[in-house]
Amino acid sequence: MKCYIVIPAHNEEAFLASTLQSLVDQTHQPSKIVVVNDNSTDSTQAIIDRFASKYAFLSGIESISSTDHAPGSKVINAFQKGLSALDSEYDIICKFDADLIFPPNYLEQIVQCFTEKPKCGMAGGFCYVEKNGQWILESLTNKDHIRGALKAYRKKCFEQIEGLKNAMGWDTVDELLARYHGWEICTDESLQVKHLKPTGTTYSPAARWKQGEAFYKMRYGFWLTFIASAKLAAAKKSFSYFMNCMKGYRKAKNSKNAFLVSVEEGKFIRKLRWNGIRRKLF
């Protein structure tokens, strides 16, 4: 299976070389890698150029966007620009972050998963962060969820969900819509990816309401938003995170922000989420 990879990169000089080296050293080599230099002001471009001169399947393009590191829109805008630079002859399309170190068999295992499971629409491993000299699971979400840092999509699934949404919550909406279309989300606990820069460390202050806004746009409704926000706040050990989520939800509702999913998709999502809560409780 042919794997294409798009890597958005904004000021990633400290990590990008390690990420690219781990990908060019894969036992199943990617067919194409495009690194999108998203308005970097450091030596990110020089690193891209160095790898591109050495590996024919790796290239870089530049994107000019806001320097404000808001979750969702910035990274997806860069991803879309990278995707548009590729042809459509892939079997698997990957959106990877520029601050990861992949184990050598990562793509081999992902390909095997898609090959052996025809209903697998998305596949991925897990992010690990360094703490006190140990690499531990970055457990911000359930183990049936693939982190936005390392998404891999079967082509047909990617087309059915109509690509990635340009908004906070894109890496939840994609999985919900994949399930809506009958696809499975496949995770592999053996694939441990080193995450060199923990999630959210460079988000702007204005991003604090974005999660609640995303819950509104996914048509969660008040009570699902309340539960999901409380769960995330508990994981982060931050009551203010919960309050900001609820404030973001209220602001989005009052502003009548556009939804990311249709009414029918929203019904499916709410039913899926409530069923998941019932299973855990009973």
C-alpha positions as a printed NumPy array, in Angstrom:
array([[  0.   ,   0.   ,   0.   ],
       [  1.242,   3.475,  -0.888],
       [  1.547,   5.845,   2.078],
       [  1.559,   9.598,   1.57 ],
       [  2.451,  11.806,   4.552],
       [  1.768,  15.506,   5.104],
       [  3.602,  17.225,   7.973],
       [  2.634,  20.793,   8.947],
       [  5.621,  22.495,  10.609],
       [  5.786,  25.87 ,  12.351],
       [  9.122,  26.74 ,  13.996],
       [ 10.076,  23.101,  14.558],
       [ 13.868,  23.366,  14.23 ],
       [ 14.334,  21.573,  17.552],
       [ 12.381,  18.467,  16.529],
       [ 11.814,  18.229,  12.776],
       [ 15.076,  16.494,  11.87 ],
       [ 14.36 ,  13.711,  14.371],
       [ 10.839,  13.289,  12.987],
       [ 11.992,  13.094,   9.378],
       [ 14.854,  10.744,  10.169],
       [ 12.453,   8.359,  11.903],
       [ 10.206,   8.379,   8.827],
       [ 12.875,   7.885,   6.169],
       [ 14.199,   4.971,   8.245],
       [ 10.862,   3.114,   8.213],
       [ 10.822,  -0.59 ,   7.306],
       [  7.87 ,   0.273,   5.003],
       [  9.114,   3.401,   3.277],
       [  6.539,   6.131,   2.573],
       [  5.902,   6.816,  -1.106],
       [  5.782,  10.58 ,  -0.577],
       [  6.353,  13.007,   2.281],
       [  5.435,  16.688,   2.018],
       [  6.536,  19.028,   4.797],
       [  4.614,  22.303,   4.912],
       [  6.711,  25.118,   6.336],
       [  3.95 ,  27.174,   7.915],
       [  5.352,  30.669,   8.335],
       [  8.42 ,  29.569,  10.296],
       [ 10.976,  32.127,  11.418],
       [ 13.679,  29.657,  12.479],
       [ 15.736,  27.098,  10.524],
       [ 12.793,  24.786,   9.76 ],
       [ 13.182,  25.413,   6.014],
       [ 16.887,  24.564,   6.07 ],
       [ 16.083,  21.195,   7.653],
       [ 13.426,  20.502,   5.005],
       [ 15.857,  21.418,   2.236],
       [ 18.546,  19.144,   3.67 ],
       [ 16.271,  16.111,   3.742],
       [ 14.679,  16.916,   0.368],
       [ 18.118,  17.   ,  -1.278],
       [ 18.855,  13.531,   0.06 ],
       [ 15.507,  11.727,  -0.371],
       [ 13.615,  11.947,  -3.659],
       [ 10.268,  11.06 ,  -2.073],
       [ 10.484,  13.99 ,   0.36 ],
       [  9.644,  17.577,  -0.571],
       [  8.677,  20.82 ,   1.09 ],
       [  6.36 ,  23.709,   0.368],
       [  5.855,  27.021,   2.145],
       [  2.631,  28.395,   3.564],
       [  1.989,  31.876,   4.898],
       [ -0.522,  31.941,   7.739],
       [ -1.094,  33.64 ,  11.062],
       [  1.667,  33.347,  13.652],
       [ -1.032,  32.819,  16.312],
       [ -0.89 ,  29.152,  17.319],
       [ -4.604,  28.407,  17.596],
       [ -5.602,  24.743,  17.727],
       [ -7.344,  23.335,  14.674],
       [ -7.478,  25.885,  11.912],
       [ -3.771,  26.708,  11.532],
       [ -2.573,  23.114,  11.322],
       [ -5.412,  22.006,   9.039],
       [ -4.861,  24.935,   6.674],
       [ -1.235,  23.81 ,   6.369],
       [ -2.279,  20.18 ,   5.929],
       [ -4.705,  21.116,   3.143],
       [ -1.967,  23.005,   1.338],
       [  0.303,  19.973,   1.576],
       [ -2.46 ,  17.643,   0.421],
       [ -3.127,  19.822,  -2.633],
       [  0.521,  19.401,  -3.64 ],
       [  0.09 ,  15.616,  -3.866],
       [ -1.541,  13.42 ,  -6.481],
       [ -4.367,  11.045,  -5.525],
       [ -2.498,   7.783,  -6.162],
       [ -2.213,   6.9  ,  -2.474],
       [ -3.832,   4.109,  -0.466],
       [ -3.18 ,   5.723,   2.911],
       [ -2.933,   9.433,   3.692],
       [ -1.248,  10.47 ,   6.943],
       [ -1.291,  13.739,   8.852],
       [  1.701,  13.705,  11.207],
       [  3.063,  16.375,  13.521],
       [  6.644,  17.627,  13.223],
       [  7.666,  16.779,  16.787],
       [  7.408,  12.982,  16.838],
       [  9.836,  10.077,  16.727],
       [  8.25 ,   7.002,  15.15 ],
       [  9.427,   3.441,  15.82 ],
       [ 10.985,   1.894,  12.678],
       [  8.051,  -0.469,  12.085],
       [  5.341,   2.152,  12.492],
       [  4.184,   2.378,   8.867],
       [  4.656,  -1.365,   8.369],
       [  2.246,  -2.055,  11.22 ],
       [ -0.234,   0.569,  10.005],
       [ -0.237,  -0.979,   6.521],
       [ -0.71 ,  -4.427,   8.027],
       [ -3.677,  -3.17 ,  10.027],
       [ -5.388,  -1.72 ,   6.951],
       [ -4.612,  -4.859,   4.948],
       [ -5.948,  -7.312,   7.518],
       [ -9.004,  -5.256,   8.529],
       [-11.042,  -4.15 ,   5.486],
       [-13.379,  -2.059,   7.658],
       [-10.534,  -0.161,   9.307],
       [-10.885,   3.44 ,   8.166],
       [ -8.295,   5.02 ,  10.467],
       [ -5.284,   3.591,  12.294],
       [ -2.642,   4.825,  14.699],
       [ -0.418,   4.204,  17.683],
       [ -0.034,   6.209,  20.889],
       [  1.949,   9.261,  21.948],
       [  4.413,   9.   ,  24.833],
       [  5.97 ,  11.976,  26.632],
       [  9.148,  12.1  ,  28.679],
       [  8.758,  12.552,  32.424],
       [ 11.611,  12.174,  34.901],
       [ 13.655,  10.27 ,  32.33 ],
       [ 10.838,   7.839,  31.527],
       [  8.591,   7.745,  28.461],
       [  4.986,   7.502,  29.654],
       [  1.654,   7.388,  27.831],
       [  0.264,  10.86 ,  27.102],
       [ -3.15 ,   9.752,  28.341],
       [ -5.348,  12.708,  27.456],
       [ -7.987,  10.551,  25.762],
       [ -9.406,   7.027,  25.617],
       [ -7.386,   4.254,  24.006],
       [ -9.94 ,   3.92 ,  21.204],
       [ -9.006,   7.415,  19.973],
       [ -6.134,   8.312,  17.636],
       [ -4.372,  11.515,  18.568],
       [ -4.385,  14.316,  16.013],
       [ -0.586,  14.172,  15.965],
       [ -0.472,  10.834,  14.129],
       [ -3.552,  10.212,  11.998],
       [ -3.551,   7.662,   9.151],
       [ -6.616,   7.277,   6.9  ],
       [ -7.664,   4.718,   4.357],
       [ -8.302,   6.63 ,   1.117],
       [-11.981,   5.658,   0.81 ],
       [-12.68 ,   6.619,   4.418],
       [-10.865,   9.947,   3.992],
       [-12.965,  10.715,   0.937],
       [-16.246,   9.736,   2.617],
       [-15.667,  12.006,   5.609],
       [-14.736,  14.744,   3.089],
       [-11.293,  15.3  ,   4.502],
       [-10.438,  17.2  ,   7.67 ],
       [-12.528,  20.005,   9.161],
       [-10.855,  23.37 ,   9.497],
       [-11.698,  23.821,  13.186],
       [-10.83 ,  22.805,  16.725],
       [-12.172,  19.292,  17.262],
       [-11.242,  18.095,  13.768],
       [ -9.464,  15.064,  15.253],
       [-12.66 ,  13.964,  17.008],
       [-15.083,  14.807,  14.205],
       [-13.088,  12.698,  11.74 ],
       [-13.497,   9.583,  13.881],
       [-17.182,  10.219,  14.579],
       [-17.907,  10.693,  10.877],
       [-15.855,   7.609,  10.008],
       [-18.054,   5.583,  12.365],
       [-21.136,   7.23 ,  10.867],
       [-20.064,   5.782,   7.5  ],
       [-19.481,   2.332,   8.992],
       [-15.692,   2.42 ,   9.435],
       [-13.716,   1.172,  12.425],
       [-11.051,   3.134,  14.323],
       [ -8.035,   0.891,  14.919],
       [ -5.367,   1.596,  17.533],
       [ -2.2  ,  -0.39 ,  18.177],
       [ -0.796,  -0.17 ,  21.7  ],
       [  2.514,  -1.67 ,  20.566],
       [  3.234,   1.421,  18.453],
       [  4.754,   3.852,  20.938],
       [  5.586,   7.22 ,  19.394],
       [  7.755,   9.708,  21.28 ],
       [  6.017,  13.082,  21.459],
       [  8.78 ,  15.636,  21.958],
       [  6.55 ,  18.658,  22.6  ],
       [  3.472,  17.969,  24.783],
       [  0.09 ,  18.928,  23.337],
       [ -1.053,  22.508,  23.822],
       [  2.209,  23.969,  25.129],
       [  2.228,  26.68 ,  22.444],
       [ -1.49 ,  27.423,  22.19 ],
       [ -2.445,  31.083,  22.398],
       [ -4.535,  32.379,  25.355],
       [ -7.522,  32.838,  23.023],
       [ -7.593,  29.068,  22.479],
       [ -8.956,  28.404,  25.97 ],
       [-12.583,  28.547,  24.783],
       [-12.062,  26.548,  21.61 ],
       [-12.798,  23.1  ,  23.075],
       [-16.239,  24.139,  24.278],
       [-16.903,  25.764,  20.92 ],
       [-15.929,  22.499,  19.243],
       [-18.406,  20.529,  21.369],
       [-21.145,  22.904,  20.253],
       [-20.149,  22.592,  16.6  ],
       [-20.227,  18.791,  16.901],
       [-23.853,  19.077,  18.141],
       [-23.07 ,  17.475,  21.506],
       [-25.723,  19.459,  23.35 ],
       [-25.358,  20.818,  26.886],
       [-25.148,  17.63 ,  28.961],
       [-22.687,  15.802,  26.726],
       [-20.568,  18.947,  26.662],
       [-20.752,  19.124,  30.462],
       [-19.613,  15.508,  30.853],
       [-16.896,  15.686,  28.186],
       [-15.55 ,  18.966,  29.607],
       [-15.488,  17.566,  33.146],
       [-13.618,  14.483,  31.944],
       [-10.978,  16.536,  30.129],
       [-10.621,  18.923,  33.059],
       [-10.091,  15.98 ,  35.429],
       [ -7.393,  14.552,  33.129],
       [ -5.675,  17.933,  33.067],
       [ -6.365,  18.517,  36.788],
       [ -7.713,  21.955,  35.975],
       [-11.09 ,  23.292,  37.078],
       [-10.494,  26.431,  35.029],
       [-10.291,  24.211,  31.929],
       [-13.813,  22.974,  32.666],
       [-15.102,  26.526,  33.136],
       [-13.461,  27.675,  29.915],
       [-15.006,  24.749,  28.008],
       [-18.482,  25.606,  29.245],
       [-17.934,  29.293,  28.516],
       [-16.777,  28.433,  25.005],
       [-19.883,  26.287,  24.47 ],
       [-22.162,  29.11 ,  25.657],
       [-20.388,  31.715,  23.535],
       [-20.679,  29.516,  20.424],
       [-24.354,  28.828,  21.086],
       [-25.154,  32.495,  21.637],
       [-23.262,  33.427,  18.481],
       [-25.015,  30.632,  16.56 ],
       [-21.728,  29.395,  15.127],
       [-21.901,  27.091,  12.119],
       [-21.991,  23.371,  12.893],
       [-19.331,  20.953,  11.661],
       [-21.807,  18.109,  11.118],
       [-25.315,  17.738,   9.694],
       [-28.443,  17.24 ,  11.815],
       [-28.466,  13.516,  10.981],
       [-24.769,  13.154,  11.761],
       [-25.353,  15.023,  15.018],
       [-28.057,  12.547,  16.051],
       [-25.694,   9.663,  15.339],
       [-22.886,  11.318,  17.322],
       [-25.056,  11.964,  20.379],
       [-26.394,   8.409,  20.345],
       [-22.859,   7.012,  20.001],
       [-21.593,   9.131,  22.888],
       [-24.501,   8.313,  25.227],
       [-24.166,   4.603,  24.468],
       [-20.483,   4.82 ,  25.349],
       [-21.301,   6.48 ,  28.681],
       [-23.915,   3.833,  29.501],
       [-21.461,   1.032,  28.754],
       [-18.933,   2.515,  31.163],
       [-21.525,   3.031,  33.897],
       [-23.357,  -0.287,  33.589]])
